[in-house]
Amino acid sequence: MFPIRPRDPRRRSAPTVLALRHSAGLGGMGRAAEFFTPVLRRLCHIVAVVSLSAERTSDGFEASWPAKVGATASAVGRCARVLATESPDAVYLPIAQWGLPLLRDAFVIALARATGCTPVLHLHGAQLPARLSATLLLRKALGGAHWIVLSEDVAANLQASGCRTRSVTVIRNPAPTPETRAFPQQNGGPPTALGASQPMRVGWLGTMCRAKGFDVLCEAVDRMKRGSVAVEFSVAGMRLDVPHSRMGCVDRDLGVVQPADVPAFWSAVDVFILPARWAEGLPFVLLEALQAGCVVAATPSPGCAELFRSGCVDDIEPTVDSVTGFLEACRTDLDGVRRRQQKAWHQLRPLYAPDCVEKSFARFWDTAPFGQG
C-alpha cells in the first residue's frame, strides 16, 4: 500500500491534475490528446501524465491482448501511486466507451474517489450515454464526475441517461488551420458539373474498417466505375477488417500518411464520405475535409449533429444505394454542393477555431469546483 498524503485544504491558484492520454497515432483520441494535453499543461499543475495506449509491435491498428492487458495494469498501477502520493485535485481522463478500456477507466475513477480526487471525464464519442441508460452498475461506477462532451446533443443524452454528474460542459474538437485551395474553373466561371474527362476525386483518410463503412464506400465507388463514371479513388490509413479483394476500385493506396502530408492528401480530394455503421463522435477527418473545401457526407451522429443541422455535412445512410446517390449528386453539381456546404461552414467555423476551443477548455478549469464531494 502507498501512504496517502493528506489533501491541502487551502485553495490553489490552479488545480493540480493527474492527466491521462492516448498516443498520437491512435485515432481521434490520440489526435485530441495532441491538442488538449499541452493546453492542460498551461492551465494546471500537472503532477503526472499517464499513457493509456498499448505498444504496437507491427503495422496493425490493434495491439495484442497481452500488450493491452500489460498497458492496462501499468496505467492503473501508476495512477494508484500518483493519486496516493501526490493527492491531486482532479484526474483528467479521456473516457473509453466499452470493453477493457472502460473497465480500466472505472478502476481509475474508483481510485480517484478513494483519495478524494475529482474525476474529469472527457468523452470523445457519442455511444456511452446509451450504455449508461441501459446499465445501472455503469451509472454508479461513473457517477459524480465532471463531464466534457463534444456537442449539445451528447450533453442532452448524457443528462437523460440517469448518470449523476457534477457538471456537463460542451467543448468541441478543434478544426485544423485551413489550407489555401484553388478550385478548378471552366469558361471563366465556377463549374456546375464535372466534365466527361474530368474525374471526380473521392478520398478516404483513416482506418479502413467496416464499422466506419469503408467497405460500403468501396462498393459505391465500384458501382460508379462500372457505370462508366470517371472516379479517382485515393485512400490513406490502416486496413483493419476489410479484405483486400474489396479494394479493387482503389486507384491510389497511400498507406499511413504522416501529419505533415495530410494537407497534400486533402488538396487532391473533391469528396469525402464517412458512411459509419456506428455513432461517431466528432471526427477530425470531417473537420479537415471541410477546412480543405471538400464536399462531405456522413452518417448522422449526436457527436457531430451541429454540422448536419447547419448544412455543413450532408447526411447519408451506411448503404451502397445511399452513398451512390450522393456521389451521383456530386457528379451532377459538385461545385453547387461545395458552395452550399462551405457557406454553412463559414458561419459555424469560428466555434471550432483552436483558440475558441482552448478558451472553452480554460473556462472549465477556471470555474469547476474540485475537492471531495
Helices and strands as residue ranges (DSSP letters): E 16-21, H 27-43, E 45-51, H 65-86, E 90-95, H 99-114, E 118-123, H 128-134, H 136-142, E 145-149, H 152-160, E 165-170, E 200-205, H 214-226, E 231-236, G 244-247, E 252-253, G 259-261, H 262-267, E 271-274, H 284-291, E 295-298, G 302-304, H 305-310, E 314-315, H 320-348, G 349-352, H 354-367
